[in-house]
Amino acid sequence: MPYSIQPSAGLLTVEYSGTLTGTDIHDSINELESLVQSLEQWPDNLVDMRSIELSALTFPDLMSVAKRREAVIPPNPIRTAIVADQPATMGFARMFQSLNHNPKITIQVFGDLAEAVAWLHSAR
């Protein structure tokens, strides 16, 4: 499995690794949605993409994920911090950020994990 999800301290951390596909992202979203469905308040998300290979990920994959996230209705506003340290990964993360049209989800892209975590904790 090219991803892991760790809930901790009001945060869901998704760490991707290896060659990432659109199916992998959708599978991780399925798992995330099942984790938060019964919660009264959804946690913020930290998405770590520093260990991925993008060769199998396409723009249509990103678009389908963005459309799917647009359709969710969280019970509260949530923040998503995406950490990417390679130019191509940063570009994909920024494309995903620009495709976000869900007013309850704010996405920021970071090159540094500590900055991403600090941004997420600044909302609390």
Z-matrix of the N, CA and C atoms (Angstrom, degrees):
N
C 1 1.456
C 2 1.541 1 107.50
N 3 1.318 2 118.17 1 123.17
C 4 1.471 3 120.79 2 -176.65
C 5 1.531 4 113.75 3 -84.05
N 6 1.322 5 117.08 4 21.44
C 7 1.466 6 119.29 5 176.19
C 8 1.526 7 109.45 6 -151.83
N 9 1.336 8 114.23 7 157.95
C 10 1.462 9 120.55 8 171.72
C 11 1.517 10 107.08 9 -137.81
N 12 1.325 11 115.65 10 149.00
C 13 1.456 12 121.75 11 178.96
C 14 1.520 13 107.76 12 -123.06
N 15 1.325 14 114.91 13 125.35
C 16 1.460 15 121.19 14 -178.96
C 17 1.521 16 109.97 15 -123.34
N 18 1.329 17 118.89 16 113.29
C 19 1.468 18 119.74 17 172.41
C 20 1.531 19 109.32 18 -83.28
N 21 1.338 20 116.31 19 134.56
C 22 1.460 21 119.75 20 175.27
C 23 1.523 22 110.44 21 -165.22
N 24 1.303 23 115.67 22 135.51
C 25 1.468 24 123.45 23 173.45
C 26 1.526 25 113.04 24 48.22
N 27 1.329 26 116.65 25 50.60
C 28 1.459 27 119.92 26 176.76
C 29 1.511 28 114.31 27 70.74
N 30 1.319 29 116.80 28 21.76
C 31 1.465 30 122.02 29 -176.85
C 32 1.524 31 108.43 30 -138.21
N 33 1.316 32 116.22 31 142.30
C 34 1.466 33 120.76 32 170.85
C 35 1.522 34 106.97 33 -109.11
N 36 1.329 35 115.80 34 121.03
C 37 1.461 36 120.68 35 178.97
C 38 1.516 37 108.60 36 -104.73
N 39 1.333 38 115.02 37 124.52
C 40 1.458 39 121.54 38 176.49
C 41 1.522 40 106.88 39 -111.86
N 42 1.314 41 116.01 40 120.54
C 43 1.460 42 120.56 41 179.17
C 44 1.524 43 108.20 42 -114.89
N 45 1.322 44 115.28 43 119.89
C 46 1.458 45 121.55 44 177.86
C 47 1.526 46 108.79 45 -98.84
N 48 1.343 47 115.65 46 149.15
C 49 1.458 48 119.96 47 176.71
C 50 1.518 49 109.58 48 -151.15
N 51 1.308 50 115.61 49 159.45
C 52 1.454 51 120.87 50 178.48
C 53 1.513 52 112.08 51 74.55
N 54 1.322 53 115.59 52 -158.73
C 55 1.457 54 121.68 53 179.77
C 56 1.516 55 108.78 54 -80.52
N 57 1.320 56 115.72 55 116.94
C 58 1.461 57 122.02 56 -175.03
C 59 1.522 58 110.53 57 -97.20
N 60 1.337 59 116.22 58 134.50
C 61 1.463 60 122.08 59 177.42
C 62 1.523 61 109.51 60 -118.38
N 63 1.313 62 115.59 61 166.94
C 64 1.457 63 120.54 62 174.56
C 65 1.518 64 111.27 63 -59.66
N 66 1.315 65 117.51 64 -38.12
C 67 1.468 66 121.67 65 178.14
C 68 1.518 67 110.54 66 -61.53
N 69 1.334 68 116.51 67 -41.07
C 70 1.468 69 119.95 68 178.35
C 71 1.521 70 111.19 69 -60.51
N 72 1.322 71 116.65 70 -43.87
C 73 1.466 72 119.84 71 -179.42
C 74 1.524 73 110.13 72 -64.95
N 75 1.331 74 117.21 73 -44.18
C 76 1.468 75 119.93 74 178.71
C 77 1.530 76 111.19 75 -63.19
N 78 1.329 77 116.92 76 -38.72
C 79 1.464 78 119.91 77 177.04
C 80 1.529 79 110.81 78 -62.15
N 81 1.324 80 116.38 79 -41.58
C 82 1.470 81 119.04 80 179.75
C 83 1.523 82 110.74 81 -67.16
N 84 1.320 83 117.98 82 -36.43
C 85 1.466 84 120.83 83 177.35
C 86 1.527 85 110.08 84 -66.58
N 87 1.336 86 117.22 85 -39.58
C 88 1.470 87 119.73 86 175.49
C 89 1.522 88 110.45 87 -56.30
N 90 1.318 89 116.00 88 -45.06
C 91 1.461 90 120.50 89 -179.08
C 92 1.533 91 110.71 90 -67.25
N 93 1.329 92 116.83 91 -43.21
C 94 1.472 93 120.42 92 177.67
C 95 1.521 94 110.98 93 -59.30
N 96 1.324 95 116.47 94 -46.78
C 97 1.461 96 120.14 95 -178.82
C 98 1.522 97 111.51 96 -61.97
N 99 1.317 98 117.62 97 -38.49
C 100 1.461 99 118.99 98 178.90
C 101 1.531 100 111.27 99 -68.67
N 102 1.326 101 117.36 100 -30.13
C 103 1.467 102 120.83 101 177.92
C 104 1.523 103 112.50 102 -70.68
N 105 1.335 104 117.65 103 -34.57
C 106 1.470 105 119.96 104 -172.88
C 107 1.525 106 113.99 105 -99.23
N 108 1.314 107 118.83 106 -14.24
C 109 1.463 108 121.53 107 -174.00
C 110 1.520 109 113.91 108 -53.02
N 111 1.313 110 117.72 109 -38.72
C 112 1.459 111 120.11 110 -175.79
C 113 1.530 112 113.24 111 -91.01
N 114 1.321 113 117.57 112 -0.79
C 115 1.461 114 120.83 113 -177.83
C 116 1.525 115 111.40 114 -84.90
N 117 1.321 116 116.33 115 141.62
C 118 1.461 117 120.30 116 175.75
C 119 1.517 118 111.39 117 -72.13
N 120 1.315 119 116.55 118 -31.49
C 121 1.458 120 121.39 119 177.67
C 122 1.524 121 108.17 120 -129.81
N 123 1.323 122 115.99 121 128.15
C 124 1.458 123 120.23 122 -179.50
C 125 1.514 124 109.46 123 -84.50
N 126 1.335 125 117.02 124 140.09
C 127 1.464 126 120.27 125 179.09
C 128 1.527 127 111.80 126 -78.66
N 129 1.323 128 115.15 127 160.34
C 130 1.455 129 120.61 128 171.91
C 131 1.522 130 108.84 129 -68.98
N 132 1.341 131 115.59 130 164.98
C 133 1.459 132 120.94 131 -176.32
C 134 1.517 133 111.37 132 -122.12
N 135 1.307 134 116.11 133 137.52
C 136 1.458 135 123.37 134 171.35
C 137 1.518 136 106.40 135 -115.00
N 138 1.325 137 116.69 136 118.19
C 139 1.466 138 121.71 137 -176.98
C 140 1.524 139 107.67 138 -113.13
N 141 1.322 140 116.19 139 112.84
C 142 1.461 141 122.44 140 -177.34
C 143 1.522 142 108.90 141 -100.17
N 144 1.330 143 115.97 142 111.00
C 145 1.464 144 121.69 143 -178.57
C 146 1.530 145 111.78 144 -112.95
N 147 1.324 146 116.79 145 23.10
C 148 1.466 147 120.28 146 -175.51
C 149 1.522 148 113.47 147 -74.04
N 150 1.310 149 119.01 148 -16.88
C 151 1.469 150 121.11 149 -175.39
C 152 1.521 151 112.59 150 -115.59
N 153 1.331 152 116.61 151 33.36
C 154 1.471 153 117.36 152 -177.61
C 155 1.517 154 112.25 153 -112.72
N 156 1.312 155 113.34 154 159.17
C 157 1.459 156 123.79 155 172.51
C 158 1.522 157 106.13 156 -111.88
N 159 1.326 158 116.90 157 126.81
C 160 1.470 159 120.93 158 -173.70
C 161 1.525 160 114.96 159 -91.88
N 162 1.295 161 119.32 160 3.67
C 163 1.462 162 121.27 161 -171.83
C 164 1.526 163 114.14 162 -57.63
N 165 1.318 164 118.19 163 -25.51
C 166 1.468 165 120.95 164 -177.13
C 167 1.528 166 113.08 165 -103.43
N 168 1.331 167 118.37 166 0.88
C 169 1.461 168 122.07 167 -177.84
C 170 1.528 169 109.20 168 -99.16
N 171 1.346 170 116.19 169 135.61
C 172 1.459 171 120.71 170 -176.92
C 173 1.527 172 111.29 171 -121.66
N 174 1.318 173 116.17 172 166.16
C 175 1.458 174 120.14 173 176.04
C 176 1.529 175 111.29 174 -60.82
N 177 1.337 176 119.95 175 -43.04
C 178 1.475 177 118.54 176 175.87
C 179 1.535 178 113.03 177 -57.72
N 180 1.335 179 117.29 178 -32.98
C 181 1.465 180 119.88 179 174.83
C 182 1.525 181 109.94 180 -61.28
N 183 1.329 182 116.13 181 -48.08
C 184 1.469 183 120.24 182 179.24
C 185 1.516 184 111.40 183 -60.95
N 186 1.318 185 116.59 184 -42.44
C 187 1.458 186 120.89 185 -179.09
C 188 1.528 187 110.73 186 -62.76
N 189 1.320 188 117.62 187 -41.42
C 190 1.467 189 119.53 188 -179.12
C 191 1.528 190 110.77 189 -67.86
N 192 1.323 191 117.56 190 -36.27
C 193 1.465 192 120.66 191 176.83
C 194 1.524 193 109.76 192 -67.51
N 195 1.331 194 116.92 193 -42.73
C 196 1.469 195 120.42 194 179.35
C 197 1.530 196 110.70 195 -62.00
N 198 1.313 197 117.78 196 -43.03
C 199 1.473 198 120.93 197 178.28
C 200 1.528 199 110.80 198 -62.47
N 201 1.303 200 115.22 199 -39.26
C 202 1.459 201 119.40 200 179.32
C 203 1.528 202 111.14 201 -65.65
N 204 1.328 203 117.66 202 -43.04
C 205 1.468 204 121.45 203 178.54
C 206 1.523 205 111.21 204 -69.28
N 207 1.319 206 116.66 205 -29.09
C 208 1.467 207 120.40 206 177.10
C 209 1.522 208 110.85 207 -65.05
N 210 1.309 209 116.74 208 -30.95
C 211 1.464 210 121.49 209 -174.81
C 212 1.530 211 113.65 210 -83.05
N 213 1.339 212 118.77 211 -16.60
C 214 1.465 213 119.19 212 -179.17
C 215 1.522 214 110.46 213 -74.56
N 216 1.314 215 114.79 214 151.10
C 217 1.463 216 120.26 215 179.47
C 218 1.530 217 107.78 216 -123.73
N 219 1.349 218 116.14 217 87.90
C 220 1.461 219 117.83 218 178.08
C 221 1.528 220 110.53 219 -66.28
N 222 1.322 221 117.95 220 149.53
C 223 1.464 222 120.24 221 179.31
C 224 1.532 223 112.40 222 -72.18
N 225 1.332 224 116.68 223 -11.69
C 226 1.457 225 122.62 224 -179.10
C 227 1.538 226 108.43 225 -148.17
N 228 1.317 227 117.51 226 158.86
C 229 1.469 228 118.54 227 174.33
C 230 1.532 229 109.89 228 -63.19
N 231 1.322 230 116.60 229 141.45
C 232 1.464 231 121.04 230 177.46
C 233 1.516 232 109.57 231 -128.29
N 234 1.307 233 114.42 232 154.49
C 235 1.460 234 122.17 233 176.67
C 236 1.520 235 108.64 234 -112.83
N 237 1.318 236 114.76 235 142.07
C 238 1.453 237 121.12 236 174.77
C 239 1.518 238 107.98 237 -125.16
N 240 1.325 239 116.70 238 121.60
C 241 1.455 240 122.67 239 174.96
C 242 1.519 241 107.49 240 -104.76
N 243 1.321 242 116.42 241 122.87
C 244 1.462 243 121.63 242 177.61
C 245 1.522 244 107.81 243 -106.36
N 246 1.337 245 116.25 244 127.10
C 247 1.453 246 121.33 245 179.32
C 248 1.524 247 108.39 246 -107.41
N 249 1.317 248 115.48 247 122.67
C 250 1.465 249 122.34 248 -179.65
C 251 1.521 250 108.13 249 -139.34
N 252 1.323 251 117.48 250 134.30
C 253 1.458 252 118.76 251 -176.18
C 254 1.533 253 114.05 252 -118.35
N 255 1.309 254 117.75 253 0.21
C 256 1.462 255 121.13 254 177.20
C 257 1.524 256 108.93 255 -111.65
N 258 1.330 257 118.98 256 146.68
C 259 1.471 258 120.63 257 -177.13
C 260 1.536 259 113.67 258 -55.03
N 261 1.321 260 118.17 259 -43.85
C 262 1.470 261 119.93 260 -178.68
C 263 1.527 262 111.01 261 -66.71
N 264 1.317 263 116.35 262 -42.25
C 265 1.462 264 120.18 263 179.08
C 266 1.520 265 110.50 264 -66.13
N 267 1.328 266 116.60 265 -40.53
C 268 1.459 267 121.01 266 177.03
C 269 1.530 268 109.61 267 -61.07
N 270 1.324 269 117.60 268 -40.83
C 271 1.461 270 121.36 269 178.33
C 272 1.522 271 112.15 270 -62.32
N 273 1.329 272 116.94 271 -44.23
C 274 1.462 273 120.02 272 177.93
C 275 1.518 274 110.87 273 -64.03
N 276 1.333 275 116.47 274 -40.77
C 277 1.466 276 120.11 275 179.45
C 278 1.532 277 110.39 276 -63.47
N 279 1.314 278 117.15 277 -41.09
C 280 1.465 279 120.45 278 179.26
C 281 1.536 280 111.30 279 -68.41
N 282 1.332 281 116.81 280 -35.84
C 283 1.472 282 119.05 281 175.00
C 284 1.526 283 109.98 282 -62.28
N 285 1.330 284 116.55 283 -44.56
C 286 1.457 285 120.30 284 178.94
C 287 1.527 286 110.08 285 -61.37
N 288 1.318 287 116.74 286 -42.19
C 289 1.463 288 121.39 287 178.00
C 290 1.528 289 110.59 288 -58.70
N 291 1.321 290 117.12 289 -43.27
C 292 1.467 291 119.74 290 -178.68
C 293 1.528 292 112.31 291 -72.21
N 294 1.327 293 117.72 292 -21.16
C 295 1.463 294 121.51 293 178.14
C 296 1.526 295 112.56 294 -85.27
N 297 1.329 296 117.01 295 -7.44
C 298 1.456 297 121.01 296 -179.01
C 299 1.530 298 110.22 297 -72.55
N 300 1.316 299 116.45 298 117.82
C 301 1.465 300 121.57 299 178.32
C 302 1.526 301 111.46 300 -123.84
N 303 1.323 302 115.93 301 22.59
C 304 1.454 303 119.96 302 176.99
C 305 1.528 304 107.59 303 -95.22
N 306 1.341 305 117.68 304 114.79
C 307 1.460 306 119.51 305 -176.85
C 308 1.522 307 114.68 306 -65.26
N 309 1.336 308 117.48 307 -14.29
C 310 1.465 309 120.23 308 179.20
C 311 1.529 310 112.67 309 -94.79
N 312 1.337 311 117.49 310 -0.48
C 313 1.458 312 120.93 311 179.48
C 314 1.526 313 108.95 312 -121.71
N 315 1.325 314 115.41 313 120.76
C 316 1.462 315 121.77 314 175.54
C 317 1.518 316 107.79 315 -106.91
N 318 1.320 317 115.94 316 129.04
C 319 1.463 318 121.17 317 -178.40
C 320 1.522 319 108.93 318 -118.33
N 321 1.327 320 115.57 319 133.32
C 322 1.461 321 122.32 320 172.45
C 323 1.519 322 107.74 321 -128.63
N 324 1.320 323 116.04 322 146.95
C 325 1.460 324 122.31 323 -179.29
C 326 1.528 325 108.31 324 -111.78
N 327 1.323 326 115.82 325 135.52
C 328 1.458 327 122.29 326 -176.92
C 329 1.525 328 110.29 327 -131.18
N 330 1.311 329 116.05 328 150.37
C 331 1.451 330 121.64 329 173.26
C 332 1.515 331 111.94 330 -95.71
N 333 1.329 332 116.56 331 -7.06
C 334 1.456 333 121.91 332 -174.68
C 335 1.533 334 109.83 333 -130.90
N 336 1.310 335 116.67 334 129.85
C 337 1.467 336 121.94 335 -177.81
C 338 1.531 337 111.55 336 -62.18
N 339 1.322 338 117.45 337 -43.95
C 340 1.471 339 120.38 338 -177.94
C 341 1.526 340 111.28 339 -62.25
N 342 1.323 341 117.80 340 -38.56
C 343 1.468 342 120.94 341 177.80
C 344 1.525 343 110.78 342 -65.50
N 345 1.323 344 116.69 343 -39.87
C 346 1.468 345 120.86 344 179.06
C 347 1.521 346 110.83 345 -63.49
N 348 1.311 347 116.28 346 -45.77
C 349 1.472 348 120.79 347 -179.99
C 350 1.534 349 109.84 348 -64.01
N 351 1.335 350 116.75 349 -42.63
C 352 1.477 351 120.06 350 178.85
C 353 1.517 352 110.65 351 -60.92
N 354 1.323 353 118.15 352 -40.54
C 355 1.478 354 121.49 353 179.02
C 356 1.531 355 110.06 354 -63.87
N 357 1.319 356 116.66 355 -43.27
C 358 1.468 357 119.64 356 179.69
C 359 1.531 358 111.24 357 -64.48
N 360 1.318 359 117.34 358 -40.52
C 361 1.463 360 120.40 359 -179.42
C 362 1.529 361 112.22 360 -74.36
N 363 1.307 362 118.08 361 -20.47
C 364 1.469 363 120.80 362 -179.18
C 365 1.525 364 112.25 363 -68.36
N 366 1.311 365 117.82 364 -18.01
C 367 1.468 366 122.20 365 -179.05
C 368 1.515 367 111.68 366 -84.24
N 369 1.297 368 118.42 367 -12.59
C 370 1.465 369 121.45 368 -175.30
C 371 1.494 370 111.65 369 -88.04
